[in-house]
Amino acid sequence: MNKLIIYTVIALFAGVACDKDDISPRQADRFIKNYGGRADEYGSDVKQLPDNGYFIVGTVNVGDNTDVFTLITDEYGNSKTGLKTFGGPYNDKISMIELLPDGSAVATGTYQKSLNNSDIWIMRFDSKGDTLWTQKYGKAYNDEGTALLVNEEDSVIVCTGYTTVLINNVQDKQIWLYARNLDGSILWPRERELGYDKDDEGNYIVEVENGYVVVGTTQSIPSGTTSKNIALLKMDRNGVSGFMKSVGGDDDDYGKMVRVLPDGNLLVLGTTINSTSNSSDIILAKVDASLNAVTQIKALDNGGNEAACCLLFKDNTVHILGTTTDPRSVTKKTLLIITNESGDNPRFLEYSFKNDVFESFGIDYTSDGGFVFTGSNLVLYKIKDPDE
C-alpha cells in the first residue's frame, strides 16, 4: 500500500467562534460555529444559499425525545433565524435536504408516530426555514426516509428509503420510492416497493438519462449470500424497476451515495466492514451506466476504522466526508478524503471539536472554492484551503 499523507486539524475550544457577530477577516475563509448543541445533537445536512449563507437541518433533543430543526445563517455562520424545531411526541430525525433556486428547500427524514412505528417524512420549507407542507408515509411497521432529489426541471421531488413489509411471516425491508410535485400534490398514484425476500434499503438517489438510480444495501442478492452488499437499483422516470445489481465481496458492504460522472458512468461510495477483525474501510467503486460492469473497487484506508458518509465531485476531484475511529481509544473524528474518481493517492484530513466525538454528516462546496460541513455538537465547520 502506498504511504498516505495525513493532515490533522484540531479545533481548540478557545479558538472556536460561537454564534456571535464578531467577524474577523480570516473568518471569511475559515470558521467553526457551535449552536449550543450537545454531542448527541447534530446537523445532518447543509447547503449554501444564493446569498452565500447556509441552510442547515438536523436533530435536537426535546425533553427525552428528539425533533428536527432548520437553521438559516449568514455567510459567516451567524444565525439569522435561530433553531426552528418540528416534530411529534417521540423521536424524529431528518436525513438530507435539497435546495431550490429561490433558497427554499425540500427535506426527508423519519417521523416516529408511536413507540413501535415510524413513517417516512417529506418536508417542504420556505427560504426562512418554516414549513410550507409536510407529508408522512407508512404502514404497520417501521419505515424510514433517507434521501431525495429534485429533478432537473426543478419540479418533482423523488424520495427513497425503506418500508418494512411482511414476507413469509417475516418483517423484511424493501426499497421505497415515491414522487410528488413541489406543491405537495400527488405525481405517482402509488408508492413503489422494490426488493426481494430479504432486507433491501435505499440510501441515496440520483437522476440518470431516462430515469433514476438508487444506491443502498441488500441482503437479497446474490441469492444465497450471508453478507450484505451494495445495491444499485435502476428504474425509469415512473419508478418502474429495471433491475438491481449488487456490488461487494465477502464482507458486509453498505452503499452510501452515488454520483454520475461526466462520461455517464457511476461513482459509488460505501463502507466495508470485516466482522472477524472488527475493522472497516471506505470504498469507492466505479460502475458503468448500464450497471452491467463494475470497473473498480478501491479501499481507502486511513489506518483506523473508517465509515463513509457522502461525497462531492467537481473538476475531476472527489471529496469524501466520513468518520475515522481510533480502534485503541474509540475517538471519533471527522474525515475528509481528497482523491480522484479512481481513488488514487488519497489525502486524509482529520477534524476534531473540543471532545472525543466529532462526526459530520453533510457537506457542500462554498462559492469561494472551500467546503462547509456539519455534524455532532450542532457544529458548522467552514474551510477554504484544506491544507492550512
C-alpha positions in Angstrom: 0.0 0.0 0.0 1.3 3.5 -0.8 2.3 5.7 2.0 -0.6 8.0 2.9 -0.3 11.6 4.0 -2.4 12.5 7.0 -3.3 16.1 7.9 -4.9 16.8 11.3 -6.7 20.0 12.3 -7.6 20.3 16.0 -10.2 22.9 16.9 -9.3 24.2 20.3 -12.2 25.5 22.3 -10.6 28.8 22.9 -10.4 29.4 19.1 -13.9 28.4 18.3 -16.2 31.2 17.1 -19.6 30.9 18.9 -22.8 32.1 17.4 -21.9 35.8 17.6 -21.4 38.6 15.1 -17.7 39.0 15.8 -16.2 38.6 12.4 -12.5 38.8 11.6 -11.1 38.9 8.1 -9.9 35.3 8.5 -13.4 34.1 9.3 -14.4 34.6 5.7 -12.1 31.6 4.9 -12.4 29.5 8.0 -14.7 29.3 11.0 -16.3 26.9 13.4 -19.8 27.6 14.7 -21.4 25.8 17.6 -25.1 26.5 18.1 -25.3 25.2 21.7 -25.7 21.6 21.0 -24.6 18.5 22.9 -22.5 15.8 21.3 -25.6 13.7 20.5 -27.4 16.6 18.8 -26.3 17.1 15.2 -26.6 18.8 11.9 -27.4 16.2 9.3 -27.1 18.3 6.1 -26.1 21.7 4.9 -26.4 23.6 1.7 -25.1 27.1 0.7 -27.8 29.6 -0.1 -27.8 32.0 -3.1 -26.7 34.9 -0.7 -23.8 32.7 0.4 -25.4 31.9 3.8 -26.2 28.4 4.8 -29.4 26.3 5.2 -28.8 23.7 8.0 -31.0 20.8 9.1 -30.6 18.3 11.8 -31.8 16.7 15.0 -32.0 18.1 18.6 -33.1 16.8 21.9 -36.5 18.0 23.3 -37.0 16.5 26.7 -36.4 12.8 26.4 -37.1 12.7 22.7 -35.8 14.3 19.5 -37.2 16.8 17.0 -35.8 18.0 13.7 -34.7 21.6 13.1 -33.9 24.2 10.4 -31.4 27.0 10.8 -30.5 29.8 8.4 -27.2 31.6 8.8 -25.3 34.3 7.0 -22.1 33.6 5.1 -20.0 33.6 8.4 -22.3 31.0 10.1 -24.0 33.6 12.3 -27.6 32.5 12.9 -30.3 34.6 11.2 -33.4 32.6 12.3 -32.4 30.6 15.4 -33.2 26.9 15.6 -36.7 26.2 14.4 -37.9 22.8 15.6 -40.6 20.5 14.3 -41.7 17.1 15.4 -44.1 14.9 17.4 -44.1 13.3 20.8 -41.4 10.7 20.0 -38.0 10.5 18.2 -37.9 12.2 14.8 -34.9 12.8 12.6 -34.1 14.5 9.3 -31.7 12.9 6.8 -31.0 15.4 4.0 -32.1 18.5 2.1 -32.1 19.7 -1.5 -32.0 23.4 -2.1 -34.1 25.2 -4.8 -33.0 28.2 -6.8 -35.0 30.6 -4.6 -33.4 29.5 -1.4 -36.3 27.3 -0.2 -35.7 23.6 0.3 -37.2 20.1 0.5 -36.1 17.5 3.0 -36.7 13.9 4.0 -36.5 12.1 7.3 -38.4 9.9 9.7 -41.3 10.6 11.9 -42.0 8.3 14.9 -45.7 8.1 15.3 -45.7 5.6 18.2 -43.3 3.7 20.4 -43.1 0.9 17.8 -43.8 2.5 14.5 -42.2 5.2 12.3 -43.1 6.8 9.0 -41.2 8.3 6.1 -41.4 12.1 6.3 -41.1 14.6 3.4 -40.9 18.3 4.3 -41.1 21.5 2.2 -39.5 24.6 3.7 -39.6 28.2 2.6 -36.4 30.3 2.5 -36.7 31.2 6.2 -36.8 27.6 7.3 -40.5 27.4 8.0 -42.7 24.5 6.8 -44.9 25.0 3.7 -46.2 21.5 3.8 -45.3 18.0 5.2 -46.3 14.5 4.2 -45.9 11.2 6.0 -46.0 7.8 4.5 -46.0 4.5 6.4 -47.7 1.2 7.1 -47.9 -1.2 10.0 -44.2 -1.5 10.6 -41.1 0.9 10.6 -40.4 3.0 7.5 -37.6 5.4 7.1 -36.8 8.3 4.6 -33.1 8.6 3.8 -32.7 10.6 0.7 -34.4 12.7 -2.0 -33.7 14.7 -5.1 -35.4 17.5 -7.1 -35.4 16.5 -10.7 -33.5 18.6 -13.4 -36.7 20.6 -14.2 -36.9 21.7 -10.5 -40.4 20.4 -10.4 -40.6 16.9 -8.9 -39.4 15.5 -5.6 -38.3 11.9 -5.7 -37.7 10.3 -2.3 -36.2 7.0 -1.3 -35.7 5.0 1.9 -37.2 1.7 3.0 -40.5 0.3 4.0 -41.0 -2.7 6.2 -43.3 -5.4 4.8 -44.3 -8.9 5.8 -42.8 -11.6 3.6 -43.4 -15.2 4.5 -44.5 -14.0 8.0 -41.1 -12.3 8.5 -40.6 -8.5 8.6 -38.3 -7.5 5.7 -37.2 -4.1 4.4 -38.0 -3.1 0.8 -36.5 -0.1 -1.1 -39.2 2.6 -1.1 -39.6 5.2 -3.8 -42.2 7.9 -4.3 -42.6 11.2 -6.2 -44.6 14.3 -5.5 -44.8 17.7 -7.2 -43.2 20.7 -5.4 -46.6 21.9 -4.2 -47.2 18.6 -2.4 -49.7 17.3 -4.9 -49.5 13.6 -6.0 -47.5 12.7 -9.0 -47.3 8.9 -8.8 -50.6 7.3 -7.8 -48.9 4.9 -5.5 -45.7 4.3 -3.7 -43.1 1.9 -5.1 -41.8 -1.0 -3.0 -38.8 -2.7 -4.7 -36.8 -5.6 -3.5 -36.7 -9.3 -2.9 -37.1 -11.7 0.0 -34.6 -10.2 2.5 -33.7 -6.7 3.7 -33.1 -4.2 0.9 -32.7 -0.5 1.7 -32.4 2.7 -0.3 -29.8 5.2 0.9 -29.4 7.7 -1.9 -30.8 8.5 -5.3 -29.5 10.3 -8.5 -31.1 11.2 -11.8 -29.7 9.5 -14.9 -30.7 9.5 -18.5 -34.4 8.5 -18.7 -34.7 7.5 -15.1 -33.1 7.2 -11.7 -30.5 5.0 -9.8 -30.8 4.2 -6.1 -27.8 3.1 -4.1 -28.4 1.2 -0.9 -27.8 -2.1 0.8 -29.1 -5.6 0.0 -29.1 -9.0 1.7 -31.2 -10.5 -1.1 -28.6 -10.6 -3.9 -26.7 -12.5 -4.9 -29.0 -15.4 -3.9 -27.7 -17.5 -1.0 -25.3 -14.8 0.3 -24.9 -14.4 4.1 -23.3 -11.0 3.9 -24.6 -7.6 2.9 -23.8 -6.0 -0.4 -24.1 -2.6 -2.0 -27.3 -2.4 -4.0 -27.8 -0.4 -7.2 -31.3 -0.2 -8.5 -32.1 1.3 -11.9 -35.6 2.4 -12.8 -37.4 4.6 -15.4 -38.9 8.1 -14.6 -42.1 6.5 -13.4 -40.3 4.5 -10.8 -40.7 1.2 -12.6 -37.8 -1.0 -11.8 -35.4 -2.2 -14.5 -33.1 -4.4 -12.4 -31.0 -4.4 -9.2 -27.2 -5.1 -9.2 -25.1 -5.9 -6.2 -21.5 -4.8 -5.6 -19.2 -6.2 -2.9 -17.3 -9.1 -1.6 -17.3 -11.5 1.3 -17.5 -8.7 4.0 -20.6 -6.6 4.7 -20.7 -3.7 2.2 -23.0 -0.7 2.6 -23.9 1.7 -0.2 -24.0 5.3 1.0 -24.0 7.6 -2.1 -23.8 7.5 -5.9 -22.7 10.3 -8.3 -22.9 10.5 -12.1 -19.6 11.1 -13.7 -19.1 13.3 -16.8 -18.9 10.2 -19.0 -22.3 8.9 -17.7 -20.8 6.2 -15.6 -21.4 6.0 -11.8 -19.1 6.6 -8.8 -20.4 4.7 -5.8 -19.4 5.4 -2.2 -19.7 2.8 0.5 -18.3 1.3 3.7 -17.0 -2.3 4.0 -16.9 -4.0 7.4 -15.0 -7.1 8.3 -16.8 -8.7 11.2 -13.9 -11.0 12.0 -11.4 -8.3 12.6 -14.0 -5.7 13.6 -12.5 -3.2 11.1 -13.9 -1.0 8.4 -12.8 1.0 5.4 -14.3 3.4 3.0 -14.7 2.0 -0.5 -15.0 3.7 -3.9 -16.4 1.8 -6.8 -16.9 2.7 -10.5 -19.9 1.1 -12.3 -20.8 1.6 -16.0 -24.0 3.4 -16.8 -25.9 0.3 -17.7 -24.9 -1.3 -14.3 -23.6 -4.3 -16.2 -19.9 -4.0 -15.2 -18.0 -2.9 -12.1 -14.8 -1.5 -13.3 -13.1 -0.7 -10.0 -13.5 -1.2 -6.2 -10.9 0.7 -4.2 -10.5 0.6 -0.4 -9.4 3.9 1.2 -7.6 3.0 4.5 -6.5 5.7 6.9 -5.2 3.3 9.5 -8.2 3.3 11.8 -11.8 2.3 11.3 -13.4 4.5 8.6 -17.0 4.9 7.7 -18.3 6.8 4.6 -21.0 9.5 4.7 -21.2 11.4 1.4 -19.1 12.7 -1.5 -18.8 15.7 -3.7 -17.3 15.7 -7.2 -16.0 18.7 -9.2 -13.2 19.4 -11.6 -12.1 15.7 -11.7 -11.6 15.8 -7.9 -13.5 13.7 -5.4 -14.1 14.9 -1.8 -15.4 12.3 0.6 -16.8 13.1 4.0 -16.7 10.4 6.6 -15.6 9.4 10.1 -12.4 7.8 11.4 -12.3 6.0 14.7 -9.1 5.2 16.6 -9.5 1.5 17.5 -7.5 1.9 20.7 -9.2 5.0 22.2 -12.5 4.8 20.3 -12.0 8.5 19.5 -14.1 9.6 16.5 -13.1 12.4 14.2 -14.5 13.9 11.0 -12.6 12.7 8.0 -12.2 14.5 4.7 -10.6 12.5 1.9 -9.4 14.2 -1.3 -8.7 11.9 -4.3 -9.8 11.3 -7.9 -12.5 9.1 -9.3 -10.1 6.2 -9.2 -9.2 6.7 -5.6 -5.6 7.4 -6.4 -3.1 9.0 -3.9 -5.8 9.9 -1.4 -5.1 12.6 1.2 -6.7 12.2 4.6 -7.6 15.2 6.7 -9.0 14.9 10.3 -11.0 17.4 12.2 -11.8 17.5 15.9 -14.0 19.7 18.1 -13.4 20.0 21.9 -14.2 16.4 22.8 -13.6 12.8 21.6 -16.6 12.7 19.3 -16.9 14.8 16.2 -18.8 13.1 13.4 -20.0 15.0 10.3 -22.9 14.0 8.1 -23.5 16.7 5.5 -21.1 18.7 3.2 -21.3 21.3 0.5 -19.0 23.3 -1.7 -18.8 27.0 -1.0 -18.8 29.8 -3.6 -15.2 30.7 -2.7 -13.9 27.2 -3.5 -13.9 25.8 0.0 -16.1 23.4 2.0 -18.7 23.6 4.7 -19.7 20.6 6.8 -22.0 20.0 9.7 -22.3 17.2 12.3 -22.3 16.4 16.0 -22.5 19.2 18.7 -24.6 21.3 16.3 -21.4 22.4 14.6 -20.9 24.2 11.3 -17.3 24.0 10.1 -16.1 26.1 7.2 -12.7 25.7 5.5 -11.4 27.3 2.3 -8.0 25.7 2.0 -7.9 22.1 3.5 -4.1 22.2 3.7 -4.0 25.2 6.0 
